[in-house]
Amino acid sequence: MKNRLRVLRAERKWSQADLAEQLGVSRQTVNAIETEKYEPSISLAFKMAHLFETRIEDIFQSDDNSNSET
Amino acid sequence: MDKSNATSVRDAVLGYGSLIVWAICYIGALFLLRKFQLEGWVRVAIALLPILPFVLFLSMVLAEIRSLDELWRRIHLEALAIAFPLAVLLLMILGLMELATGLSPNDWSYRHVWIFLPIFYAIGVLVSVRRYK
């Protein structure tokens, strides 16, 4: 699953540690999500969407969606 | 993650403290059981002594696991998924080697084998951490 977490974070000039603190997770978790090595739970995804004031599908996209759009 | 510093320090002291007390109890029990000819019930009581601090240590480990975020919980779950089959493999191979070569239970008894289980768990954590790094 692809995600725009790094972009959204960079737009707000937050470090991974800043974002991790606001989400209540470790910095390693944020890094693993950004590098697409770990897919977050639905509750954490909702938390991210709420934090970035956007929809989950604006942060995360399934690989199928990305392929069909290209 | 949400824990205050004071709570974290208290938990760390209790966790490491119980681990140290357990280690002292275990080594002390080994020493007493090897060096002294004690009565049967005393020997059993000494052998069971490390259980108490270990239960405290276990409760601290569980509390720590529950306080982890979802990635770290998964890492520990995967560590168990690696450690458990390794433990089964070790016991199976030792059992077969005992049949094949007459491997002495004095060299590979319960007190020699248990130490491998936390080592397997640590290996599991390392492998899983590398995956998400």
N, CA and C atoms of all chains as a GROMACS GRO file, in nm:
protein
  609
    1MET      N    1   0.084  -0.120   0.000
    1MET     CA    2   0.000   0.000   0.000
    1MET      C    3   0.088   0.125   0.000
    2LYS      N    4   0.056   0.216  -0.091
    2LYS     CA    5   0.135   0.340  -0.098
    2LYS      C    6   0.074   0.444  -0.005
    3ASN      N    7   0.157   0.539   0.038
    3ASN     CA    8   0.101   0.646   0.122
    3ASN      C    9   0.177   0.776   0.102
    4ARG      N   10   0.111   0.886   0.140
    4ARG     CA   11   0.167   1.021   0.122
    4ARG      C   12   0.208   1.081   0.256
    5LEU      N   13   0.233   0.995   0.351
    5LEU     CA   14   0.259   1.043   0.486
    5LEU      C   15   0.381   1.135   0.492
    6ARG      N   16   0.487   1.095   0.423
    6ARG     CA   17   0.609   1.176   0.426
    6ARG      C   18   0.584   1.315   0.368
    7VAL      N   19   0.508   1.319   0.260
    7VAL     CA   20   0.477   1.447   0.194
    7VAL      C   21   0.393   1.536   0.287
    8LEU      N   22   0.288   1.476   0.343
    8LEU     CA   23   0.200   1.553   0.433
    8LEU      C   24   0.277   1.604   0.555
    9ARG      N   25   0.366   1.521   0.605
    9ARG     CA   26   0.446   1.561   0.721
    9ARG      C   27   0.541   1.674   0.684
   10ALA      N   28   0.605   1.660   0.568
   10ALA     CA   29   0.700   1.761   0.523
   10ALA      C   30   0.630   1.895   0.500
   11GLU      N   31   0.508   1.890   0.449
   11GLU     CA   32   0.433   2.014   0.426
   11GLU      C   33   0.413   2.092   0.555
   12ARG      N   34   0.401   2.019   0.664
   12ARG     CA   35   0.379   2.084   0.795
   12ARG      C   36   0.510   2.105   0.870
   13LYS      N   37   0.620   2.066   0.807
   13LYS     CA   38   0.754   2.080   0.866
   13LYS      C   39   0.765   2.008   1.001
   14TRP      N   40   0.704   1.893   1.007
   14TRP     CA   41   0.712   1.811   1.127
   14TRP      C   42   0.822   1.708   1.109
   15SER      N   43   0.889   1.677   1.216
   15SER     CA   44   0.984   1.566   1.213
   15SER      C   45   0.904   1.437   1.237
   16GLN      N   46   0.969   1.324   1.214
   16GLN     CA   47   0.903   1.197   1.243
   16GLN      C   48   0.867   1.188   1.391
   17ALA      N   49   0.956   1.241   1.474
   17ALA     CA   50   0.931   1.238   1.619
   17ALA      C   51   0.809   1.323   1.654
   18ASP      N   52   0.797   1.440   1.588
   18ASP     CA   53   0.680   1.527   1.612
   18ASP      C   54   0.551   1.453   1.580
   19LEU      N   55   0.551   1.391   1.461
   19LEU     CA   56   0.431   1.321   1.417
   19LEU      C   57   0.401   1.202   1.510
   20ALA      N   58   0.508   1.131   1.545
   20ALA     CA   59   0.489   1.014   1.633
   20ALA      C   60   0.426   1.056   1.766
   21GLU      N   61   0.474   1.167   1.818
   21GLU     CA   62   0.421   1.215   1.947
   21GLU      C   63   0.273   1.248   1.935
   22GLN      N   64   0.237   1.312   1.825
   22GLN     CA   65   0.096   1.351   1.808
   22GLN      C   66   0.005   1.231   1.785
   23LEU      N   67   0.063   1.126   1.727
   23LEU     CA   68  -0.017   1.005   1.701
   23LEU      C   69  -0.013   0.907   1.819
   24GLY      N   70   0.079   0.932   1.912
   24GLY     CA   71   0.092   0.841   2.026
   24GLY      C   72   0.156   0.709   1.990
   25VAL      N   73   0.248   0.714   1.893
   25VAL     CA   74   0.323   0.593   1.856
   25VAL      C   75   0.473   0.625   1.860
   26SER      N   76   0.555   0.524   1.833
   26SER     CA   77   0.699   0.547   1.834
   26SER      C   78   0.744   0.605   1.699
   27ARG      N   79   0.864   0.667   1.701
   27ARG     CA   80   0.918   0.722   1.577
   27ARG      C   81   0.944   0.611   1.476
   28GLN      N   82   0.984   0.494   1.527
   28GLN     CA   83   1.009   0.380   1.438
   28GLN      C   84   0.882   0.341   1.362
   29THR      N   85   0.768   0.354   1.428
   29THR     CA   86   0.641   0.320   1.364
   29THR      C   87   0.613   0.416   1.248
   30VAL      N   88   0.632   0.545   1.274
   30VAL     CA   89   0.612   0.645   1.168
   30VAL      C   90   0.706   0.616   1.052
   31ASN      N   91   0.831   0.586   1.083
   31ASN     CA   92   0.929   0.559   0.978
   31ASN      C   93   0.889   0.434   0.898
   32ALA      N   94   0.845   0.329   0.968
   32ALA     CA   95   0.807   0.205   0.899
   32ALA      C   96   0.686   0.228   0.808
   33ILE      N   97   0.595   0.315   0.851
   33ILE     CA   98   0.478   0.344   0.766
   33ILE      C   99   0.522   0.426   0.644
   34GLU      N  100   0.605   0.526   0.668
   34GLU     CA  101   0.651   0.611   0.557
   34GLU      C  102   0.728   0.531   0.452
   35THR      N  103   0.807   0.437   0.498
   35THR     CA  104   0.886   0.358   0.404
   35THR      C  105   0.806   0.238   0.350
   36GLU      N  106   0.680   0.233   0.387
   36GLU     CA  107   0.586   0.132   0.338
   36GLU      C  108   0.627  -0.010   0.374
   37LYS      N  109   0.691  -0.020   0.490
   37LYS     CA  110   0.726  -0.153   0.539
   37LYS      C  111   0.619  -0.203   0.636
   38TYR      N  112   0.538  -0.112   0.682
   38TYR     CA  113   0.433  -0.149   0.778
   38TYR      C  114   0.304  -0.074   0.742
   39GLU      N  115   0.194  -0.148   0.742
   39GLU     CA  116   0.064  -0.086   0.716
   39GLU      C  117  -0.008  -0.066   0.849
   40PRO      N  118  -0.050   0.056   0.878
   40PRO     CA  119  -0.109   0.083   1.010
   40PRO      C  120  -0.248   0.021   1.024
   41SER      N  121  -0.291   0.010   1.149
   41SER     CA  122  -0.428  -0.036   1.175
   41SER      C  123  -0.526   0.071   1.128
   42ILE      N  124  -0.651   0.033   1.116
   42ILE     CA  125  -0.752   0.128   1.070
   42ILE      C  126  -0.767   0.243   1.171
   43SER      N  127  -0.755   0.213   1.300
   43SER     CA  128  -0.770   0.321   1.400
   43SER      C  129  -0.656   0.422   1.390
   44LEU      N  130  -0.533   0.372   1.363
   44LEU     CA  131  -0.421   0.465   1.348
   44LEU      C  132  -0.435   0.545   1.218
   45ALA      N  133  -0.486   0.480   1.115
   45ALA     CA  134  -0.509   0.550   0.988
   45ALA      C  135  -0.611   0.662   1.006
   46PHE      N  136  -0.716   0.634   1.082
   46PHE     CA  137  -0.816   0.737   1.111
   46PHE      C  138  -0.754   0.853   1.189
   47LYS      N  139  -0.668   0.817   1.284
   47LYS     CA  140  -0.600   0.920   1.365
   47LYS      C  141  -0.518   1.011   1.275
   48MET      N  142  -0.449   0.950   1.178
   48MET     CA  143  -0.366   1.028   1.085
   48MET      C  144  -0.455   1.120   1.001
   49ALA      N  145  -0.564   1.063   0.951
   49ALA     CA  146  -0.654   1.143   0.868
   49ALA      C  147  -0.708   1.262   0.947
   50HIS      N  148  -0.742   1.237   1.072
   50HIS     CA  149  -0.794   1.344   1.158
   50HIS      C  150  -0.686   1.450   1.181
   51LEU      N  151  -0.565   1.404   1.205
   51LEU     CA  152  -0.454   1.496   1.232
   51LEU      C  153  -0.422   1.583   1.110
   52PHE      N  154  -0.424   1.522   0.993
   52PHE     CA  155  -0.392   1.597   0.871
   52PHE      C  156  -0.516   1.661   0.808
   53GLU      N  157  -0.630   1.647   0.877
   53GLU     CA  158  -0.758   1.704   0.831
   53GLU      C  159  -0.786   1.666   0.686
   54THR      N  160  -0.776   1.537   0.662
   54THR     CA  161  -0.804   1.486   0.527
   54THR      C  162  -0.871   1.349   0.540
   55ARG      N  163  -0.891   1.284   0.425
   55ARG     CA  164  -0.953   1.152   0.428
   55ARG      C  165  -0.844   1.045   0.424
   56ILE      N  166  -0.880   0.929   0.474
   56ILE     CA  167  -0.783   0.819   0.475
   56ILE      C  168  -0.734   0.790   0.333
   57GLU      N  169  -0.828   0.792   0.237
   57GLU     CA  170  -0.788   0.757   0.100
   57GLU      C  171  -0.699   0.864   0.036
   58ASP      N  172  -0.692   0.982   0.098
   58ASP     CA  173  -0.598   1.083   0.050
   58ASP      C  174  -0.457   1.060   0.103
   59ILE      N  175  -0.449   0.978   0.208
   59ILE     CA  176  -0.317   0.944   0.263
   59ILE      C  177  -0.269   0.809   0.209
   60PHE      N  178  -0.362   0.713   0.208
   60PHE     CA  179  -0.325   0.576   0.167
   60PHE      C  180  -0.393   0.539   0.037
   61GLN      N  181  -0.319   0.472  -0.046
   61GLN     CA  182  -0.376   0.419  -0.171
   61GLN      C  183  -0.330   0.276  -0.189
   62SER      N  184  -0.424   0.191  -0.225
   62SER     CA  185  -0.384   0.051  -0.246
   62SER      C  186  -0.302   0.044  -0.375
   63ASP      N  187  -0.219  -0.057  -0.385
   63ASP     CA  188  -0.135  -0.073  -0.505
   63ASP      C  189  -0.220  -0.088  -0.630
   64ASP      N  190  -0.338  -0.149  -0.615
   64ASP     CA  191  -0.428  -0.167  -0.730
   64ASP      C  192  -0.472  -0.032  -0.784
   65ASN      N  193  -0.511   0.059  -0.692
   65ASN     CA  194  -0.554   0.192  -0.732
   65ASN      C  195  -0.444   0.267  -0.806
   66SER      N  196  -0.321   0.257  -0.750
   66SER     CA  197  -0.210   0.329  -0.811
   66SER      C  198  -0.186   0.279  -0.952
   67ASN      N  199  -0.200   0.145  -0.972
   67ASN     CA  200  -0.176   0.089  -1.104
   67ASN      C  201  -0.284   0.134  -1.204
   68SER      N  202  -0.410   0.137  -1.156
   68SER     CA  203  -0.518   0.170  -1.248
   68SER      C  204  -0.514   0.317  -1.289
   69GLU      N  205  -0.454   0.402  -1.198
   69GLU     CA  206  -0.449   0.543  -1.231
   69GLU      C  207  -0.338   0.576  -1.330
   70THR      N  208  -0.236   0.489  -1.336
   70THR     CA  209  -0.123   0.517  -1.425
   70THR      C  210  -0.149   0.468  -1.566
   71MET      N  211   0.382   0.495   2.552
   71MET     CA  212   0.394   0.624   2.488
   71MET      C  213   0.330   0.735   2.570
   72ASP      N  214   0.216   0.701   2.636
   72ASP     CA  215   0.146   0.803   2.712
   72ASP      C  216   0.194   0.808   2.857
   73LYS      N  217   0.287   0.721   2.889
   73LYS     CA  218   0.326   0.712   3.028
   73LYS      C  219   0.409   0.832   3.069
   74SER      N  220   0.388   0.877   3.193
   74SER     CA  221   0.469   0.986   3.244
   74SER      C  222   0.608   0.933   3.275
   75ASN      N  223   0.704   1.026   3.289
   75ASN     CA  224   0.840   0.985   3.319
   75ASN      C  225   0.849   0.909   3.451
   76ALA      N  226   0.773   0.960   3.552
   76ALA     CA  227   0.777   0.896   3.684
   76ALA      C  228   0.728   0.752   3.676
   77THR      N  229   0.620   0.730   3.600
   77THR     CA  230   0.566   0.595   3.585
   77THR      C  231   0.665   0.506   3.511
   78SER      N  232   0.728   0.563   3.406
   78SER     CA  233   0.825   0.485   3.329
   78SER      C  234   0.943   0.442   3.416
   79VAL      N  235   0.991   0.536   3.498
   79VAL     CA  236   1.105   0.505   3.585
   79VAL      C  237   1.065   0.398   3.686
   80ARG      N  238   0.944   0.412   3.743
   80ARG     CA  239   0.897   0.314   3.841
   80ARG      C  240   0.887   0.175   3.777
   81ASP      N  241   0.829   0.170   3.656
   81ASP     CA  242   0.815   0.042   3.586
   81ASP      C  243   0.950  -0.019   3.554
   82ALA      N  244   1.045   0.067   3.512
   82ALA     CA  245   1.179   0.017   3.479
   82ALA      C  246   1.246  -0.039   3.603
   83VAL      N  247   1.233   0.032   3.715
   83VAL     CA  248   1.294  -0.015   3.840
   83VAL      C  249   1.232  -0.149   3.881
   84LEU      N  250   1.099  -0.157   3.875
   84LEU     CA  251   1.030  -0.282   3.912
   84LEU      C  252   1.069  -0.395   3.817
   85GLY      N  253   1.073  -0.363   3.687
   85GLY     CA  254   1.106  -0.465   3.587
   85GLY      C  255   1.246  -0.518   3.603
   86TYR      N  256   1.345  -0.427   3.600
   86TYR     CA  257   1.484  -0.470   3.613
   86TYR      C  258   1.511  -0.525   3.753
   87GLY      N  259   1.447  -0.463   3.853
   87GLY     CA  260   1.464  -0.510   3.991
   87GLY      C  261   1.420  -0.654   4.006
   88SER      N  262   1.300  -0.685   3.953
   88SER     CA  263   1.250  -0.823   3.965
   88SER      C  264   1.338  -0.919   3.885
   89LEU      N  265   1.392  -0.871   3.772
   89LEU     CA  266   1.481  -0.956   3.692
   89LEU      C  267   1.609  -0.987   3.770
   90ILE      N  268   1.663  -0.885   3.835
   90ILE     CA  269   1.787  -0.906   3.914
   90ILE      C  270   1.759  -0.999   4.032
   91VAL      N  271   1.647  -0.976   4.102
   91VAL     CA  272   1.612  -1.062   4.216
   91VAL      C  273   1.592  -1.206   4.168
   92TRP      N  274   1.527  -1.221   4.052
   92TRP     CA  275   1.507  -1.355   3.997
   92TRP      C  276   1.641  -1.422   3.967
   93ALA      N  277   1.733  -1.347   3.904
   93ALA     CA  278   1.864  -1.404   3.870
   93ALA      C  279   1.938  -1.446   3.997
   94ILE      N  280   1.931  -1.360   4.099
   94ILE     CA  281   1.997  -1.393   4.227
   94ILE      C  282   1.935  -1.520   4.287
   95CYS      N  283   1.802  -1.528   4.285
   95CYS     CA  284   1.732  -1.646   4.338
   95CYS      C  285   1.772  -1.771   4.262
   96TYR      N  286   1.780  -1.759   4.130
   96TYR     CA  287   1.811  -1.876   4.047
   96TYR      C  288   1.953  -1.925   4.074
   97ILE      N  289   2.048  -1.830   4.072
   97ILE     CA  290   2.188  -1.868   4.095
   97ILE      C  291   2.204  -1.919   4.238
   98GLY      N  292   2.136  -1.853   4.333
   98GLY     CA  293   2.142  -1.896   4.474
   98GLY      C  294   2.085  -2.037   4.489
   99ALA      N  295   1.973  -2.064   4.421
   99ALA     CA  296   1.910  -2.196   4.429
   99ALA      C  297   2.004  -2.302   4.371
  100LEU      N  298   2.067  -2.270   4.256
  100LEU     CA  299   2.163  -2.364   4.196
  100LEU      C  300   2.275  -2.397   4.294
  101PHE      N  301   2.328  -2.291   4.356
  101PHE     CA  302   2.440  -2.306   4.450
  101PHE      C  303   2.398  -2.394   4.569
  102LEU      N  304   2.284  -2.360   4.629
  102LEU     CA  305   2.239  -2.433   4.748
  102LEU      C  306   2.210  -2.580   4.716
  103LEU      N  307   2.146  -2.604   4.602
  103LEU     CA  308   2.108  -2.741   4.567
  103LEU      C  309   2.230  -2.827   4.532
  104ARG      N  310   2.336  -2.762   4.479
  104ARG     CA  311   2.455  -2.838   4.441
  104ARG      C  312   2.547  -2.863   4.561
  105LYS      N  313   2.554  -2.762   4.650
  105LYS     CA  314   2.656  -2.766   4.756
  105LYS      C  315   2.608  -2.833   4.884
  106PHE      N  316   2.479  -2.830   4.909
  106PHE     CA  317   2.432  -2.877   5.040
  106PHE      C  318   2.336  -2.994   5.025
  107GLN      N  319   2.350  -3.087   5.117
  107GLN     CA  320   2.258  -3.201   5.123
  107GLN      C  321   2.144  -3.162   5.217
  108LEU      N  322   2.037  -3.111   5.159
  108LEU     CA  323   1.924  -3.065   5.241
  108LEU      C  324   1.812  -3.167   5.235
  109GLU      N  325   1.716  -3.150   5.326
  109GLU     CA  326   1.601  -3.242   5.325
  109GLU      C  327   1.518  -3.222   5.198
  110GLY      N  328   1.441  -3.324   5.164
  110GLY     CA  329   1.364  -3.323   5.040
  110GLY      C  330   1.275  -3.201   5.022
  111TRP      N  331   1.193  -3.169   5.122
  111TRP     CA  332   1.099  -3.057   5.106
  111TRP      C  333   1.171  -2.923   5.099
  112VAL      N  334   1.288  -2.914   5.168
  112VAL     CA  335   1.366  -2.789   5.162
  112VAL      C  336   1.422  -2.771   5.021
  113ARG      N  337   1.468  -2.882   4.962
  113ARG     CA  338   1.522  -2.876   4.825
  113ARG      C  339   1.414  -2.830   4.726
  114VAL      N  340   1.293  -2.885   4.746
  114VAL     CA  341   1.183  -2.844   4.657
  114VAL      C  342   1.150  -2.696   4.675
  115ALA      N  343   1.147  -2.652   4.801
  115ALA     CA  344   1.115  -2.512   4.829
  115ALA      C  345   1.219  -2.420   4.766
  116ILE      N  346   1.347  -2.458   4.776
  116ILE     CA  347   1.455  -2.378   4.716
  116ILE      C  348   1.442  -2.377   4.563
  117ALA      N  349   1.408  -2.493   4.507
  117ALA     CA  350   1.395  -2.503   4.360
  117ALA      C  351   1.280  -2.415   4.310
  118LEU      N  352   1.177  -2.399   4.392
  118LEU     CA  353   1.060  -2.320   4.349
  118LEU      C  354   1.076  -2.172   4.381
  119LEU      N  355   1.179  -2.138   4.457
  119LEU     CA  356   1.198  -1.999   4.501
  119LEU      C  357   1.201  -1.897   4.387
  120PRO      N  358   1.269  -1.926   4.274
  120PRO     CA  359   1.276  -1.825   4.166
  120PRO      C  360   1.140  -1.792   4.102
  121ILE      N  361   1.038  -1.873   4.133
  121ILE     CA  362   0.907  -1.848   4.070
  121ILE      C  363   0.853  -1.711   4.110
  122LEU      N  364   0.865  -1.678   4.238
  122LEU     CA  365   0.803  -1.553   4.288
  122LEU      C  366   0.853  -1.428   4.216
  123PRO      N  367   0.986  -1.403   4.215
  123PRO     CA  368   1.031  -1.284   4.141
  123PRO      C  369   1.005  -1.293   3.991
  124PHE      N  370   1.003  -1.418   3.938
  124PHE     CA  371   0.979  -1.430   3.794
  124PHE      C  372   0.835  -1.392   3.760
  125VAL      N  373   0.741  -1.425   3.848
  125VAL     CA  374   0.601  -1.387   3.824
  125VAL      C  375   0.589  -1.235   3.821
  126LEU      N  376   0.660  -1.168   3.912
  126LEU     CA  377   0.659  -1.021   3.913
  126LEU      C  378   0.720  -0.967   3.784
  127PHE      N  379   0.834  -1.028   3.742
  127PHE     CA  380   0.899  -0.987   3.618
  127PHE      C  381   0.805  -1.006   3.499
  128LEU      N  382   0.736  -1.120   3.498
  128LEU     CA  383   0.643  -1.150   3.389
  128LEU      C  384   0.530  -1.047   3.383
  129SER      N  385   0.478  -1.011   3.500
  129SER     CA  386   0.369  -0.911   3.502
  129SER      C  387   0.418  -0.776   3.450
  130MET      N  388   0.545  -0.743   3.479
  130MET     CA  389   0.600  -0.617   3.429
  130MET      C  390   0.620  -0.624   3.277
  131VAL      N  391   0.662  -0.741   3.228
  131VAL     CA  392   0.680  -0.758   3.083
  131VAL      C  393   0.546  -0.743   3.012
  132LEU      N  394   0.441  -0.805   3.068
  132LEU     CA  395   0.308  -0.796   3.007
  132LEU      C  396   0.258  -0.653   3.005
  133ALA      N  397   0.281  -0.582   3.118
  133ALA     CA  398   0.238  -0.442   3.125
  133ALA      C  399   0.312  -0.359   3.020
  134GLU      N  400   0.442  -0.389   3.002
  134GLU     CA  401   0.522  -0.316   2.905
  134GLU      C  402   0.473  -0.345   2.763
  135ILE      N  403   0.444  -0.472   2.735
  135ILE     CA  404   0.394  -0.511   2.602
  135ILE      C  405   0.263  -0.437   2.573
  136ARG      N  406   0.176  -0.428   2.674
  136ARG     CA  407   0.046  -0.362   2.654
  136ARG      C  408   0.061  -0.213   2.630
  137SER      N  409   0.170  -0.156   2.679
  137SER     CA  410   0.190  -0.012   2.661
  137SER      C  411   0.258   0.021   2.527
  138LEU      N  412   0.301  -0.084   2.455
  138LEU     CA  413   0.370  -0.060   2.327
  138LEU      C  414   0.272  -0.019   2.219
  139ASP      N  415   0.323   0.045   2.116
  139ASP     CA  416   0.235   0.078   2.003
  139ASP      C  417   0.220  -0.045   1.912
  140GLU      N  418   0.137  -0.030   1.809
  140GLU     CA  419   0.098  -0.148   1.731
  140GLU      C  420   0.215  -0.212   1.656
  141LEU      N  421   0.310  -0.132   1.610
  141LEU     CA  422   0.424  -0.190   1.538
  141LEU      C  423   0.508  -0.277   1.631
  142TRP      N  424   0.536  -0.224   1.751
  142TRP     CA  425   0.619  -0.299   1.845
  142TRP      C  426   0.550  -0.424   1.896
  143ARG      N  427   0.416  -0.417   1.908
  143ARG     CA  428   0.342  -0.538   1.945
  143ARG      C  429   0.357  -0.643   1.836
  144ARG      N  430   0.351  -0.600   1.710
  144ARG     CA  431   0.368  -0.694   1.600
  144ARG      C  432   0.509  -0.752   1.601
  145ILE      N  433   0.608  -0.666   1.628
  145ILE     CA  434   0.746  -0.714   1.633
  145ILE      C  435   0.760  -0.825   1.738
  146HIS      N  436   0.698  -0.804   1.855
  146HIS     CA  437   0.708  -0.906   1.959
  146HIS      C  438   0.629  -1.032   1.923
  147LEU      N  439   0.518  -1.014   1.855
  147LEU     CA  440   0.440  -1.130   1.809
  147LEU      C  441   0.522  -1.212   1.710
  148GLU      N  442   0.587  -1.143   1.616
  148GLU     CA  443   0.669  -1.214   1.518
  148GLU      C  444   0.790  -1.280   1.585
  149ALA      N  445   0.841  -1.214   1.690
  149ALA     CA  446   0.953  -1.273   1.764
  149ALA      C  447   0.910  -1.406   1.826
  150LEU      N  448   0.788  -1.409   1.880
  150LEU     CA  449   0.736  -1.534   1.937
  150LEU      C  450   0.717  -1.638   1.828
  151ALA      N  451   0.670  -1.592   1.713
  151ALA     CA  452   0.646  -1.685   1.601
  151ALA      C  453   0.777  -1.746   1.551
  152ILE      N  454   0.887  -1.675   1.572
  152ILE     CA  455   1.018  -1.729   1.536
  152ILE      C  456   1.073  -1.816   1.650
  153ALA      N  457   1.058  -1.766   1.773
  153ALA     CA  458   1.118  -1.834   1.889
  153ALA      C  459   1.052  -1.969   1.917
  154PHE      N  460   0.920  -1.976   1.902
  154PHE     CA  461   0.850  -2.100   1.937
  154PHE      C  462   0.894  -2.218   1.849
  155PRO      N  463   0.893  -2.205   1.715
  155PRO     CA  464   0.940  -2.318   1.634
  155PRO      C  465   1.086  -2.352   1.660
  156LEU      N  466   1.169  -2.250   1.688
  156LEU     CA  467   1.310  -2.278   1.718
  156LEU      C  468   1.321  -2.362   1.845
  157ALA      N  469   1.237  -2.328   1.944
  157ALA     CA  470   1.238  -2.405   2.070
  157ALA      C  471   1.193  -2.548   2.045
  158VAL      N  472   1.090  -2.564   1.962
  158VAL     CA  473   1.042  -2.699   1.927
  158VAL      C  474   1.154  -2.776   1.856
  159LEU      N  475   1.221  -2.707   1.763
  159LEU     CA  476   1.330  -2.770   1.688
  159LEU      C  477   1.441  -2.816   1.782
  160LEU      N  478   1.480  -2.729   1.875
  160LEU     CA  479   1.587  -2.762   1.969
  160LEU      C  480   1.550  -2.887   2.050
  161LEU      N  481   1.429  -2.889   2.105
  161LEU     CA  482   1.388  -3.003   2.187
  161LEU      C  483   1.380  -3.131   2.103
  162MET      N  484   1.331  -3.116   1.979
  162MET     CA  485   1.319  -3.233   1.892
  162MET      C  486   1.458  -3.290   1.860
  163ILE      N  487   1.551  -3.200   1.824
  163ILE     CA  488   1.686  -3.246   1.788
  163ILE      C  489   1.756  -3.308   1.908
  164LEU      N  490   1.739  -3.247   2.025
  164LEU     CA  491   1.802  -3.303   2.145
  164LEU      C  492   1.745  -3.441   2.176
  165GLY      N  493   1.613  -3.455   2.158
  165GLY     CA  494   1.550  -3.585   2.180
  165GLY      C  495   1.604  -3.690   2.085
  166LEU      N  496   1.618  -3.653   1.957
  166LEU     CA  497   1.669  -3.748   1.858
  166LEU      C  498   1.817  -3.779   1.882
  167MET      N  499   1.892  -3.673   1.920
  167MET     CA  500   2.035  -3.695   1.947
  167MET      C  501   2.055  -3.786   2.068
  168GLU      N  502   1.963  -3.775   2.163
  168GLU     CA  503   1.970  -3.862   2.280
  168GLU      C  504   1.954  -4.008   2.238
  169LEU      N  505   1.863  -4.028   2.142
  169LEU     CA  506   1.843  -4.165   2.091
  169LEU      C  507   1.961  -4.209   2.005
  170ALA      N  508   2.013  -4.116   1.923
  170ALA     CA  509   2.117  -4.151   1.826
  170ALA      C  510   2.252  -4.172   1.892
  171THR      N  511   2.287  -4.086   1.985
  171THR     CA  512   2.423  -4.088   2.039
  171THR      C  513   2.428  -4.111   2.189
  172GLY      N  514   2.312  -4.129   2.250
  172GLY     CA  515   2.311  -4.144   2.395
  172GLY      C  516   2.351  -4.016   2.465
  173LEU      N  517   2.311  -3.905   2.404
  173LEU     CA  518   2.339  -3.772   2.461
  173LEU      C  519   2.300  -3.771   2.609
  174SER      N  520   2.394  -3.736   2.692
  174SER     CA  521   2.367  -3.747   2.836
  174SER      C  522   2.272  -3.639   2.884
  175PRO      N  523   2.165  -3.680   2.955
  175PRO     CA  524   2.075  -3.580   3.013
  175PRO      C  525   2.147  -3.490   3.114
  176ASN      N  526   2.263  -3.538   3.164
  176ASN     CA  527   2.340  -3.455   3.258
  176ASN      C  528   2.401  -3.334   3.187
  177ASP      N  529   2.427  -3.351   3.057
  177ASP     CA  530   2.483  -3.239   2.980
  177ASP      C  531   2.373  -3.153   2.919
  178TRP      N  532   2.258  -3.213   2.887
  178TRP     CA  533   2.151  -3.139   2.820
  178TRP      C  534   2.020  -3.160   2.895
  179SER      N  535   2.016  -3.116   3.018
  179SER     CA  536   1.895  -3.130   3.098
  179SER      C  537   1.814  -3.000   3.090
  180TYR      N  538   1.703  -2.995   3.162
  180TYR     CA  539   1.618  -2.876   3.161
  180TYR      C  540   1.697  -2.750   3.196
  181ARG      N  541   1.790  -2.764   3.291
  181ARG     CA  542   1.860  -2.642   3.337
  181ARG      C  543   1.958  -2.590   3.232
  182HIS      N  544   1.991  -2.674   3.132
  182HIS     CA  545   2.078  -2.624   3.024
  182HIS      C  546   1.996  -2.568   2.908
  183VAL      N  547   1.878  -2.625   2.890
  183VAL     CA  548   1.800  -2.594   2.769
  183VAL      C  549   1.721  -2.463   2.780
  184TRP      N  550   1.670  -2.431   2.900
  184TRP     CA  551   1.579  -2.316   2.912
  184TRP      C  552   1.644  -2.186   2.867
  185ILE      N  553   1.774  -2.174   2.887
  185ILE     CA  554   1.842  -2.048   2.854
  185ILE      C  555   1.834  -2.018   2.705
  186PHE      N  556   1.817  -2.125   2.624
  186PHE     CA  557   1.807  -2.103   2.479
  186PHE      C  558   1.676  -2.034   2.440
  187LEU      N  559   1.574  -2.050   2.520
  187LEU     CA  560   1.442  -1.995   2.483
  187LEU      C  561   1.443  -1.842   2.479
  188PRO      N  562   1.492  -1.773   2.585
  188PRO     CA  563   1.502  -1.627   2.572
  188PRO      C  564   1.599  -1.583   2.463
  189ILE      N  565   1.702  -1.666   2.437
  189ILE     CA  566   1.795  -1.632   2.327
  189ILE      C  567   1.720  -1.638   2.194
  190PHE      N  568   1.638  -1.741   2.175
  190PHE     CA  569   1.558  -1.751   2.052
  190PHE      C  570   1.463  -1.632   2.040
  191TYR      N  571   1.407  -1.591   2.153
  191TYR     CA  572   1.314  -1.477   2.152
  191TYR      C  573   1.389  -1.350   2.110
  192ALA      N  574   1.509  -1.334   2.166
  192ALA     CA  575   1.590  -1.216   2.131
  192ALA      C  576   1.626  -1.219   1.982
  193ILE      N  577   1.658  -1.338   1.931
  193ILE     CA  578   1.686  -1.351   1.787
  193ILE      C  579   1.562  -1.310   1.707
  194GLY      N  580   1.445  -1.355   1.753
  194GLY     CA  581   1.320  -1.321   1.686
  194GLY      C  582   1.296  -1.171   1.683
  195VAL      N  583   1.323  -1.105   1.795
  195VAL     CA  584   1.306  -0.959   1.800
  195VAL      C  585   1.401  -0.892   1.701
  196LEU      N  586   1.527  -0.937   1.700
  196LEU     CA  587   1.626  -0.877   1.609
  196LEU      C  588   1.584  -0.893   1.462
  197VAL      N  589   1.540  -1.014   1.428
  197VAL     CA  590   1.498  -1.041   1.290
  197VAL      C  591   1.380  -0.952   1.254
  198SER      N  592   1.283  -0.943   1.344
  198SER     CA  593   1.162  -0.867   1.315
  198SER      C  594   1.190  -0.716   1.309
  199VAL      N  595   1.276  -0.668   1.398
  199VAL     CA  596   1.311  -0.525   1.397
  199VAL      C  597   1.378  -0.488   1.265
  200ARG      N  598   1.467  -0.577   1.219
  200ARG     CA  599   1.535  -0.550   1.091
  200ARG      C  600   1.436  -0.538   0.977
  201ARG      N  601   1.330  -0.616   0.984
  201ARG     CA  602   1.230  -0.614   0.877
  201ARG      C  603   1.161  -0.479   0.866
  202TYR      N  604   1.139  -0.414   0.979
  202TYR     CA  605   1.064  -0.288   0.978
  202TYR      C  606   1.155  -0.166   0.987
  203LYS      N  607   1.286  -0.187   0.987
  203LYS     CA  608   1.379  -0.076   1.003
  203LYS      C  609   1.383   0.010   0.877
   0.00000   0.00000   0.00000
